[in-house]
Amino acid sequence: MSDDRSDGPPRRDVVQNAELALLLEVAGTPKPGNVDRHRDHADLHFDHFLAGAVGATPGLRLAAGDGPLGEAFERAVGGMSRQRGGNSQFGALLALCPLVRAASRDALTREGVRAAVAETTVEDTCSFYRAFDHVGVAVDDPPEGMSDLDVRQGSGAIPAVRERDLTLADLMAESAPGDGIAAEWTDGYPRTLRAAERIEADDGPVSERGARAFLHLLAERIDQFVATTSDAASAREATDRAQAVLDDEEDAEALAEEFVERGINPGTTADLTAAALFVALERGVEV
């Protein structure tokens, strides 16, 4: 991919756009329930996300190369974790890594991302599990028959991974029914690409376009992170009330304050928003 434009300033490279997407996602406001530039959580602050985005860059650089994708993700998470808040962007990095690999090949399409995912190996899966050693991640119990692959074991699950000869593409396919990011990996990122198109067609500051894309993503499907950390009723409420904001029946700022106070945090939706911002930047949306 060329690093220069003939009609403007030098173009950011793929990794710079990935880092910028992480920064724009957390800067966008209001995103009901999420940390943004106006709101912190009790133990996770805006500054932690900024530091996490910078720390993840060496891993994203690996994702833009030809090395193991799982190692790139594990290194990105390790770098992200070097701030006091803990897990700021684990899911966003998982969403970004295949997109960064595809973009580095000038193949940022559903087919291009599927090709990047299809190349993953058992060793990529082992690196994926090692990433859980760096930070605590809120997850549901594993599906039936996968207790030996519970990600909460971190690297302790690696013997089971190797015994099952499980590639990272295989693992994501098994996890897809209950995990929004795994579903994107498996199906060529349809929600992410649609959200990117929305960001491209929108106007105004790109961080605010991301915040509006977040509301549309949340309104179209319940957020698994809310279902895990709160409950199914809260997840459904978050989706319904995001739609109410889009219908001008509710105020987004007031809803953002309420959800932060109640601990309703649509984290999966934020992760997909970061991924969509990256795609939009790669497609030429200017900041």
N, C-alpha and C positions, 0 to 999 in steps of 0.2 A: 504493500500500500504506500502510495506516495506521501511524503511528509510536507509537500509544498502545494500551495494553490497559486495559479498564475494570476488570479485577480484579487488577491488579498494577502493577509499576513500568513506566516508559516502555520501549517495545520498541526494541531496536537496529534501525537501518535496514539495508538490504541490504548496503551497503558495509561497515558495521561487522561484520556477520555473516561476510562474506568474509574480512576481516582476521582475525577471531577464529578462523575455520576453519583458516587457515594457522598460527596460533599453537598451536591445540589439536593439529593434526597433528604438529608437531615436538615438542610436549610429551609426547605419548603414548608410553608405554613398557611393555614392550619391543616394538620393531618390528625383527625380526632383520635386521641389515645397515645400518639407517638411522641417521642422526643423530637422537638424542632427548635428553631432558633428563638422561640418565645417560651418554650416549656421544657422543663427537666422532669425526670422521674426521681424518686427519692435517692436511688443508688446508681443511677445512670444518667449522665448529663450530656448536654450538647458538645462540650469540649471533648468528652470521651470518644464521641463519634468522629470528630475531626482528627484526633490522634489515631484512632483506629484506621481511618482511610489512608493516612500517610504510612502507617506501619504495615499495611497490607500490600503496599506497592511492589516490594521485591517478589512476592508470590505472584502477583498479577503479571509481572514481567516474565516470569517463568511460563505462565499460562499463554502468553503471547508468542512463546517459542515453540520448539518441537519436543520438549521433554515430557515426562509423565504428568498428566493433568492432575492426578491425585496429589502428587508431590507439590505442585503449584498451589493447590488449594490448601494443603496442610501448612505450607510456608506462609501463605497469606493470612491464615487464621492465627498462626503463631505471632506474626508481626502485629496483627490487629489487636491481639490480647495484651500488648505491652503498654497498657494504660490502666488506671486504677478502677475503671468501671466494670471490667470483665468483658462479657460478651456484648459487643456493640453491633457487629455486622456479620456474624457467622452465616446466616441464611442468605444475605445479600451476596457474599463472596461465593457461596455455593451456586447461586443463580448466575453470577457473572462469569465464572471461569470458562464454561463451554462457549459462551458468547465471545469472550476475549479471544479464545483459540480460533473460532470461526472467523472473527473480524480480521485477525492477523493474516488469514489466508484469503482475504477479500471474498469471503463466502458467508456473509452474515444473513443467511436465509434459513428457513426451516430445514432444508436439505443439508446445508452446510453445518448447522449445529448438530443435526442427527449424525453426520459423518464424524464429527469430533467426539461425540459421546460413544459412538460405536467402536472407536479405537481404544477405549479404556480397558484396562487389564485387572487381574487379581491384585497386583501390587498397587494399582491406583486405589482399590478398595481398602487395602491395608493403610495407605496414607490417609484416606478419608477417616478411618477410625482413629488414627493417631491425632487428628485434628481435635477430637473431643477431649484429649488430655490437656489441651491448653485452656479451655473455658467450660463453664457449666452451660448446658443447653437444655431448655425445657422441651421435653418430648413426651409423647404418649408411650404406653406399653407397646412392644413390638407386636406385629400380627401373629396369629396362631402359627406355630411351627417355626418361629424365628427367634425364640427366646435366647438362643446362643449367639444371636447377632444383635442383641440389644446395644444400641449405640452408647448407652450410659456406661458401658464397660470400657469405652475407649479402646486403647490398644489391647486390652484384655480379650477382645473378641477376635483378634487376628488369627489365632489357630483355627477357629470355626470358619473364617473366611477362606483360608487356604484349603481346609478340608472340603469345603463345598465348591471350590474352584469358581468363586463368585466374582465376576467383573463388576466394576462400578456401574456400568450400564444395566447389568442384571439386578443389582441391588436397588437401583432407582426404579426399575420396572416393578419390582415386588413392593416397593414402598409407595408407588404413585397413587393408589386408591385413597390413601389417607394423608398425603403430603403434597401440598401445592407446588413446591419447588421440584420435587421428584417427578411430578406429573409434567412439568415443563421440560425437564431433561428428556423424558421419555417420548414426548409428542412434538418436539421441535419448537417449543416456546410460543404456542399460539396466543396465549393471553398477553405475554410480554410484547410480542410484535404488534398486537392490536393497540395496546396502550402506547407504544412508541408512535404509532400512526396518529393517535389522538394528540400526543405532545407536539408532533410535527405540525399538525393542522391548527393548533392553538396559537395564541399570541401572548405577548407580555414576557416578563422575566421567566427564564426557564425553570427556576426553582418553584415558581408559582404554578407553572404548567404541570410540573410533577405533582404538586399537591392536589390539583384538580384531577389528574389521572389517578391518583391514589383513591379519591372518592369514588370514581367510576369502577375501579377494580374491586373496592370493598362492597359496593352496591351490587355487583354482579354475582358474588360468591362469598359464602361465609369464610372467615379467616380461621385457619386451623390453629394458629397460635393462641387466639382468643379462646377457642374451644378447649385447648389444652390447659391454659393458665387460669381461665375463669370457668366457663361451662358452656354447654351447647346453647342455652337460652341467651346468654350474653353475646355469643357469636351471631346468632340470628338477629338479636337486637341491633348489633353494630351494623349489620348489612342493611336492615330496614331503615335505620336512622341515617345512614349515608345516602340512601335513596331519597329520604325526606329532604336532606340538604340540597341534593341535585334538583328536586322539585320545588325548591324555594319555600318549603314548609318548615324548615328548621334552620337555625343559624349555626354555621360551621364553627365559629370561634367559641360559642357557648358549649357546643357539643364537645369540642376539643378539651375545654377546661373540665367538663363533667367526666369525660372518659379517663383523663389523667387522674382525677381525684378518686375514681372508682377502680382504677387499675385495669381498665379494659384497653388492651394494647394490641392492635392489629399488626403484629410484626411481620407475618408472612406477606401481607399486602405491601408493607413498606419495602420488603426485599424485592418484590416484583417491580415496584416503582423504580428502585435503583437500577434494575436491569433494563427497564424500558427507557430510562433516561440515557443509559449508555448507548442503546441502539439508536435513539434519536440523535445523539451527538455524533455517532459514527455516520449517520445518514446526512449530516450537514447542518443540523440545528445549531445556530450560533449563539454564543454567550457574550 
